Amino acid sequence: MTDSPDTTTPRLTSLSHGGGCGCKIAPGVLTDLLKRAAPAPVWPQLMVGNDTADDAAVYRLNDQQALIATTDFFMPIVDDPYDFGRIAATNALSDVYAMGGTPIMALALVGMPINVLPHDVIAEILRGGEDACAEAGIPVAGGHSIDSVEPIYGLAAMGIAHPDRIRRNADARPGDLLVLGKPLGVGVLSAALKRGVLDDAGYRAMIDATTRLNRPGPALAALPGVHAMTDVTGFGLLGHALELARGAKLTVRLRHDDLPWLPGVEALAAEGVVTGASGRNWAAYGDGVELGAGIDQPARDLLTDPQTSGGLLVSCAPQALGEVLEAFHAGGFAEAAVIGETRAGEARVEVA
């Protein structure tokens, strides 16, 4: 773990009431807010809007190109400013990859307590974001900044894809297999960091997971057997699996024993080291989930654990599984694992 630059500089996480994707508005509250909005007009070129809670908006430019646009920003999940910038940028770009697109440009979204944080700390946050974008092969071409009470950083990201290769979260088919690209447990590790009980190995595992770009997205979208994709972020595995189930109007069945975990998170969850977002997530969508008899409270907390810069969740035909795993492995995601399947039935998630 890295410490604050000096003893007079406050820890970044001490300045925020939540961190990473765990500071998202709870899904139930967000659903209520969106219901109050006026019905959106029909735009013929808008391929993906907000009707299925997908990862990004998609606008068809012509028969060969579709523009993918998304934005994501949050408060610090770690105290190291450079790592915070990298994590936030990687997380924002993930939504482009989750649609099957290739990022082309980003704009920075910056809110900082300008009289509280030293300017060199803020500059390190920006540098981290720029370096993540450089790794993705795109520029940070501008942005907007404000003086805010809490530190906030993220991106508005744009990408491009062929219209036929856009992969929504609502197009899963009965009989598909579900493959998850990254191990789970980022929220638990971030809670441990904030409590001062995360060791160096745990911190390194968290940084490795949250700064790894989900670049296999376009290669996965090019496979005819890949029917749907999303990424697992603030609503946890159960929340994003339920969005997939509701969008496709089918049942998602997850196998708990096959879920990949970051090192140490199961032990930490058993000790009660979890984020408040886990409980808020369950309260918002638990009525759409059926848990098996062996799923205890710590296991449930992990299933609803908010992921920051989480993995791609792919719904594919069984015969495409080999190609899907090959695409993940070629992109550096050796932990990619089959975690469940879909079947015809009520739009819900079952965990066995």
N, C-alpha and C positions, 0 to 999 in steps of 0.2 A: 504494500500500500504506500501511496505517496501522501505526505503531509501538506498542510497549508504552507505557503511560501515563508511566512514568519509568524511569530506569536501574536502580532497585532492584526493580522488578516483573519477575518472570521472564516470558519469552514463553510464551503459553499452549501452543503446540505443543511447547515444550521439556519440558513436564510430562507428556506422554503418549507411550506407546510406539507408538501408532498414531493415525490421525486420520480423522474422518468414517466413512463406511461401509467404508473400508479396514480398520478394526479389527474387523470382523465375524469370528466364528469361521469358519475355512475351511470351505467347503461339505462336503468329505469328512468332516471331523471332526464337523460338525453332524449329518450323516446317520447316522454311527455312533452318536452319542449318542442320537438319537431312536429308533433301532432298539432300544436297550436299555430304552426305556420300556415300561411295560405297555400292552397294547392299550386304546385308549380305548373307553368304552361308546358305544352308539349313542344320539344325542340327536335325536329327530325334527325339532325346530325349528332345529337347527344346519345352516344351508345350506352354509357353507364352514368347514372346520376346517383341520387341518395336513396333510391327506393329499396335497395337490398343491403344497405349498410356496407357497401363494397369499399375497397381500399383506396380507390382514386376515381376521379371523374375521367371519362374518355369521350373525346369529340372527334368524329370522323372528318378528316380534312379532304380526302379524296379516296379513290378506290384502292390506293396503295399505302396510305398513311393515316394513322389515327394519333391524335395528341393525347397524352396522359398527363393529368395535372393533379397534384396533391399538396397538402401542407401538413406539417407536424412540428410541434414545439412543446417543450416542457421545462420544468424546473430541475435543478441538479439532482442526479442520482448518485454521483460520486463527488469527492472533494477536489480531486485533481482537475484543474480547469481545462487542460488539453484533452484529457480523457473524456470529460463532459462534452466538449465540442465534437469529438469524434463520434461518441455514442449517439448524440442527438442527430447529427447529419446522417449517419448510417441508418438510423431508425427511419428518418424521413424518406430516404432513397428506397427503402425496402418496399414502400407502397407502389412505386413504379415497377420494380421487379415482380411484385406479386400479381400485377396485371399482365405480365408477360412482356413488359416493355424494357427499352434501353434508355437510361437517363441521358439527357442532352444538356441540361442547364439547371442551375439552382439560384434562388435568391435567399439571402439570410434574413431571418426574423430575430431581432435582438431587443430584449428588454432587460436593463441592468440598473441596480441601485448605484448610480454613478458616484455618489458621495460616500459610499460604504466600501465598495470593492476597489482596490488599486487598479489603475488603468492597465498595468501589465498583466494582471490576472484576466481581465476582460479580453485583452488582446490574445492571450493563450487560448481562451475558449474559441475565439474566431479562427485562430490558426488550426486548432483541432478540426473544426468543421471544414475548413478549406483543404486540409490534408486528406480527409475522408473523401471529399468530392474529387480531388486530384486522383486518388486511387481508383475512383469510379470512372475517371477519364472525362470529367466535366468541369466547367468553371463555375465559381460563385460570381455571378455577373452583376450583383447589386444587392439591394435589400432595403430594409427599413429598421430603424432603431428608435426606442423610447427610453426614458428614465422611469424605471418602475421600482416598486417596493421589493419585489423578489426577483432574483435572476432568472431569466427565461431565454432559451435559445432554441432555434430550429431552422427549418428550411421550407420554402415553397419550391417544390421540385417538379420539373417537367421531363417527360420522356416521349418516346415515339415507338410505334409498333405497327405491323400490318393489321388492318381491321380484322382479318380472319384469325389472327393469333392472340387477340385479346382473351384473357382467361378471367372470367368473373367468379365470384364466390357462390353464385346461384345455379351453376350448370352441372353440378354433380349428378350422377346417374345411379340408379339402384344397382348394387353389385360391385360398385367401385371399391378399390382399396384406398386407404388413407395413409399417406407418407408424410412424416414430419422431419424437417431438415436440421433443426437445432435442438439440443436438450433443453429442458425446462428448469425453472427455478430462479430466474433473475430477480424477481421481486423479493424472494426470501433472502438472497445474498445481499441485496441492497438494504433490507431491514437489518441484517446482521452488521453491515458496515456502519449504519447510523447508530447502532447500539454499541459499537466498538468491540464486537466479538468476531469479526471476520478476519481470518488469518491471511497471510500473503498469498498462499496457494489459492484460496477461495477468491481473493480479489483478482488474481491473474486469470482465473477461469471465467469470472464475470466479464472482464474486459475483453478477453478473447471472443466470447460469445456475442457481446453487444457491438463489437466493432468489425465483425465479419460481414461483409456485404453479401446480400442474397443474390449474387450474380448468376446463379443457375436459372433464374426466372425465365429469360428469353429462350434458352435451350429447352426448358421444360415445356414452354408454351408452343414450341415448334413440333412437339410430339402429338400426333393425332389422338393417341390414347389418353392424353391428359385433358380432362373435361373441365376441371375447376381448380382455382388456386386462391389462397388468401395468405396472410401472414398472421401469426399469433402475437398479439400485443397486449394492450391494457386490460382487455376483458378476460384474459386468461384463456387456456385451452378450451374449457367448457363454453365460454361465451362465444368464441369465434367458430367453434364447431357447431354451436346452435344457430349462428347466423347462416352458416352453410346449409344446415338442415332446413331451416325455415325458407331460405331462398329457393332451394331445390324441391321443397315439399316432400322430404323423405326422412328416414330415421338414420342417425349416425350412431354407430356402436363402437365404443372405444374399449381397448383391452388394457386395463390398468397395469398389468405385469409387463407389458411391452413398451411402456412409456419411458423415454430416455430422460435422465435427470443430471443436472450439473453436480459436481462432487460436493457431498456434504449437505445438500439441501433437505434431504429426508430427515436427517438427524436434527437439523436446525428447526424444521417445522414441528417435529415431535416435542421440541423444547418450547414451543410457542413463539418462535421467531418468525413472524409473518407480518405482512403489511395490512393496514386497515382496509385496503382495496379488496382483499380477498373476501371479507365479509360483505362488503357493499356489492361486489359482483354477484355473490350467491343470492343475496336478498333481491337483486334485480331480475335474475333469470332462473333461479333454482326450480321454479315450478315447471320449467321445460326440460328438466333433467331427472333421470332415474338412476340412482346410485345403487350398486350391488351391496349385498350385506356386509362384505368385507371392507368397505370404504369408511374409515373412521374420520374423525375431525381433522387431524393433520393431513391425511390424504386428500380430503375435500379442499382444505386450504391450498394445497399445492395445485389441484386441478383448476382452481379459480385464481391462482397467483398471477398478478399482472406481469406480463413480459415486456421488457423494453428491447426493441430491436430483435424480436424473436424470429423463429424460423418460419420458412414457407410450409404451408399445409397443402398438400397436393391430393386431389381426388382423381384417380386414374383407373382405367380398365385393367383387370388382372393381367392380361397379356402384355401390357405396357410396363409392368413393374420393373423388369430388368433394365429397360431404357431409362426409366425414371431414376433408379438408384445409380446407374452409370453417370447420368448427368449431374447428380448430386456429388458423387465421388470425384468426378473430374473437376468440379468447382471447389474442392477442399472440404466437403461436408461428409466426412467418413461416418459420422454418428447418425446419418439419416436412417430412419427406422419406420417400418410398417406398424401403425398403432391401432388400426381398426378398419372398418368397412362401412358401407352404406347399404340400406335395404329399403324397399317400399314400405310405407307405413306412415304413422303420425310424425309430424315435424317435431322431433325432439332428439335429445342425446341420451344414450344409455351407456353406463360404465359398468363393465363386468370385472 
